[in-house]
Amino acid sequence: MLPLVIYAGLLALASSKPCDTEGANRELLLSLNKDLLRSLESQEGLPNPSVHLALRLSDGHNLAKENELLNRLKSDLHNDIQSSLTNSKPVTGIMALYSLALRSSCFDLNTITFTINDKNETLLTHLKKQMEPEKEHIAFSQRPLTNYYQYSLGVLALCVNGIRVNNHVSHKLIKAVDHEHFKHGDAESVDTYAMAGMGLQCVKHSGSYVHSVAELDIALSKIKQKLLASYRTDGHIGNEFSTGLAVQALLAMGSEVADCAAAMEAMRTAARNNIYHNPMAVSQMLPALQKKSYLSVKSKECLNEDDTLLLEPQDPVVVLPSKTKVNVMVEVVTSSGEAGVYSVDVPKGNSLLEALELLKGKNIGFTFETESSLWGPYLSAVNGEQARQSDRRYWHLSSDGAALTQSVDDFKIKTAQKITIKNTSY
Ligand code: B12
């Protein structure tokens, strides 16, 4: 009897941590999936179509909560896009994400319409129309009205929803790959290469690009090569926040899962180290960890879905402010090159946003404004000076000379440092 018990014990040990990586990975996926679902409870502002998309691409579901989010997208996000359209604001990216979110729930997109000048047209007709001024803008200034990331999202969303993408629109994207026009600030934008890769791969599958298939293939292999060349020694492609999209794109472009293994492991390590607490970050990496891409939405049927994803009640986490304070020097460099330096002591662990608020409260001439975005608060104005997208300017953030890879809200102050906020053109 005793040997049997020992044997059973050994078996149980062998099938649990730390050697059972498959089980541990499954648990990690489940916990990320739950984090994303839980983010809906605390979500302020507009419902996030990227979160919906990721929930729908997951293997496990909570159909009631997903449906609730879908309804909020159809009302709140819809109204917001309608009001942007009325005010002639470009909406390519958000409209594309909205259409992908609806498609991921197998919702009939023909029933979704927007009105401009009393004319009611479907979402996809509007999206197709949005691509025209984007394309015209590229023709005279080498860049879309919004950015190449949103332009690629537009191509992807139209194609995934079965709409034929205008050959000239695809051609402009192919040329931009060729001329290496995908920048994020002054660095290459891995996220944009990834999104363009998924968009163009979809166009290739659809067989609608009749300009030159060879040209399309060259662009796709260049994108693949760019993504693979962006592999860091720690396994991330680009940075922690572009790796998810990069893996999605590589998978969509036909790479073997094994070729992405290092990147997947890097994302799992980052997830265990709580790097992905922003729901937007989780929404871009979770599909990749489940070996899916936004292209998978095209074949989604929404049949016999698992509905077992439940959220256990959680004890509220009370974070007491740290008694230790650290000094933050904030340097502001305006568009004319003028620099001003401010100093503030903040509780260790506070966000940069909290530090800036403390600084503002000192009434020593420092002010700032933020705008909400899918990634959280975007710093839009400092000391009354706006850095506008329309002027191709933004407030670039760095800490001791290293560019921040997170928002003012996500970046936590752990040590004394100098933050530089510089009005930069791009
Ligand atoms: C284009 C882009 C920019 C452009 C935006 C203007 C433009 N041309 O449209 C520029 C170059 C200005 C920019 C700036 C920054 N960016 Co940027 N950006 C992107 C990119 C490639 C696409 C965003 C987009 O259009 N999304 C589609 C639309 C539908 O979504 P949206 O939320 O409405 O889009 C707006 C916001 O995303 C906002 N935005 C852009 N970047 C950032 C970054 C943060 C932190 C926030 C809160 C908002 C924000 O601008 C978009 C257009 O209006 C994403 C890549 C990605 N994976 O999402 C990175 C990305 C969002 N950016 C990132 C970062 C780090 C920054 C900076 C903080 C860099 C820095 N060190 O200064 C700054 C923002 C500083 C600030 N003032 O708050 C990270 C964010 C990661 C994170 N964990 O938060 C991403 C994911 C890139 C990456 N892999 O590192 N960015």
Residues whose N, C-alpha, C, O or C-beta is under 5 A from the ligand:
A	BS01	B12	G93 I94 T146 N147 Y149 Q150 H184 G185 D191 N239 F241 S242 S373 L374 W375 G376 P377 Y378 L379 Q389 Y394 W395 H396 L397 A403 L404 T405 Q406 S407
